[in-house]
Amino acid sequence: MNKIKCIIVDDEPEARDIMEHLLKQIKVIEIVALCKNGLEAMDILNKTKIDLVFLDINMPDMSGIAFANLISKKPIKIIFTTAYREYAVDGFNLQAVDYLLKPISLERLMQSIQKYKVENSFNNIFKDYLIVRSDRKKVKINFNTIIFIESLGDYLKIHTTKNTIITRETISNIESRLLKKEFIRVHRSFIVSIPFIDSYTSEYIQIKKEIITMSRSYRDSFFRIMERE
């Protein structure tokens, strides 16, 4: 079984020790290093292939958000760890795998690891489609046919070029299974396919005849992705 190679980045020694103790109980995890700041972590990343970073947000000199932006082009996943709930939006805007609030339980940590495994497996094995359960069947949906995805509580409507598929799934789970270079979250209830976007403002996206609301919390990340050079 391939291990998930990770580092822990936190300026507090006690927090690093607690995270190390928890992660050592998860057999699929291999802890490569414990780092007290972004500079130490960057040195490790430049020398060693790392799959996953457990990253504190509120750190001196370089915040976790700044460090995440710095490594955003590297093929490394991030799980944020922090005592401050108000940083959650920033964390998810950076498309982190998860956001853990301290104190972190083993059960909650294992849920995050599972999210990482699902995202990693679908991005590497099922590269151009996903499978969902709908109307007592398993339905294959090619990524290039998905126009946008709409959340209806515990259900999703996946609007494609052929039809609309309804499945019992959360939008966060489906988001982790999509190719991030092709899809973007624009609202707590909407994910859109970037290739199908016709036009947009700071308040909505237009795809064919559909007008999809863009929420303020996702606006900065949307413009950053759409208008990057």
N, C-alpha and C positions, 0 to 999 in steps of 0.2 A: 504493500500500500504506500503510495506516494504521500509524503508528509507535506503539510502546508508550512512553509518557512516564514516565520514572522519576527518582527521586532516590536518592542514596547517602548514608546516614547512618552515620558512623563517627567516633569521636573521634581516631583515629590518622591523621595525614596520609598516611603511606606506604600504609596500607590503602585509603584513599580513592583514591589515585593508581593502585594496582594494579587495583582494581575498575573504575575509569574506563577504564584501558587495555584490560581484557578486554571490557567492554561496548561499546567503540567498534569492536570487531571483529564485532559482531553487528548487521547492517544494520537489523533491525526495531526496534532500541532507539534512543530519543532521550533523552539525559541532560539533564535540566532544571537540576539543581543538585547540588552536593556540600555536605553539611552536617556540621558537627562535633558537633552535639548535637540533642536533641529540640526545643529552642526554635527553632533555625534552621529545622529541618524543618517544624515547625508553621506558621511564618510563610509558607513556600513553599506548603504545602497550602491555606492560607487564601486565597492569591492566585491559584493556578494549578491546573488540573485535572491531577491525577497519577494514573496507572494503577497503578504498581507502586513499592514502596519496598524497597530493599536495606538492611537494618537490622542493625547490630551490636547485640549484646545487652549485653555488659559495658562500659557507659559510665558515667562519673561523673555525679553530679547526678540524671539521669533514665536508668534502664536501658532497653534496647530493649523488654523485656517491659512496663514501665510505659508507654512511649510507644505500643506496640501496643494496649494496653488503652484508652488515651486516644483513639485514632482508630478503635476497633473498630466504631463506627456509621457511619463514612464508607465509601463504595464504593471502597475502595482495597485492593489485595492486597499482601501482605508476603512477602518472602523473607528469612529470617534469615541473617546471616553472623556466624560467631564462631569463636574458637579453642578453645572449651570444649564438649566433647561433652555434659557433664552438663545443659546447658540445653535439650537436644533435646525432652524431654517437655513443658516449658513452652511451647516454640515450637509444637509440634504441637497442644497443647491450645488454642492461640489460632487454630487452623485456618489456619495459614500455608500458602502454596503449597509452600514447601520450606524446608529447613534445611541450609545449606552450612557445612562445616567448613573453616577456613583451614589451610593455603594452598589456595585455590580454583583448580582447573584450568579452562581454557576449555571443555573437553568437559563437565565437570560443570555449569558455568554454563549451557551451552546446553540441557542436559537440564531444568534448572529453568525456563528460558524456555519450552521446549516444554510443560511442565506447566501453566504459566500460560496459554498460548495454548489448550490443550485445555479447561481449566476455563472460561476466558472465553467460548470459542465455544459450548460446550454450555450454559452458563448463559444465553446471550443468543439462541441460535438454536433449540436444542431445549429449550424451556422446560418441557415437561411429560412428556417421555419420554426414554429412552435406547435405543441400539441395541447389542446384544451378539451375538457369534457363538456358536451352540449347535447341535450335531448337524448340522454342515455347512450351516447356514442363518443368516441374519441375522434376529434376533428383536427386535421392538419391544416395549418394556416401559413402560407408563405409570407415572410416579412414584407416582400415587395408589393403585396396586395392590400396590406393594412393601411387604411387612410387615417383613422383616429380611433381611440379607445375611450369609452365613457363609463364612469363608475356609477352604479346604482346601488349603493350600500354594499351588500355582500355579493352582488352580481355585477358583471361587466357586459357592456355591449361593444363588441369588436366590429367596427364598420370596415368592410373591405370593398374592393372594386366589384366583387361578385354578389355579396349579400351581407347581412348583419347576423353575427353569431352571438348568442347569449350564453354565458358560462358563469358558474358559481366560483368566483375568484376575487381576491382583493386587488386593487390597482397597484399596491406596492409590490405584491408578489409577481404580478405580470410584468411590471416595470423591470424587475431584476432579471427577467428572462429575455428581454429585448436587446437588440444590438444598439448600444448607446450612441453610435455615430449616426444612426438613422432615425432615432426617436427621441422625443424630448417631452418632459413633464411640464405643462404650462398652468396647471390648476390642480387642486387636490382631487378633482374628478375627471381630469382630461390628460391624456397623452396623445401627441400628434406625430404623424410621420413627416419628417422634414422634407422629403422629396415632393410631397403633395401640397405643401404650403403655397398658396397663390399670392397672398399679401398679408400684412400685419401692421398693427399699431401698438401703442403701449398698453392697450386695453383688450384687444381681441386679435384672433387669427382667422383668416378666411381661407377655407378649403372648399373649392367649388362653390356651392350655394350655402354651405354651412358656416355660421359665425360662432366661433368657440371663444369663450371668455378666458382671458389671461389674468391670473391673480398677481397681486403685487409681490408676493413672496417668491414667485418664480420668474419675475420680469428680468432681473439683472442677468441671471444665468441664461435665459432665452436669448437676449440680445448679445451676450458674450459669445454664444455658440453660433448664432446666425450671422454675426457680422465680423467674426474673426478672419484675419487675412491668411 
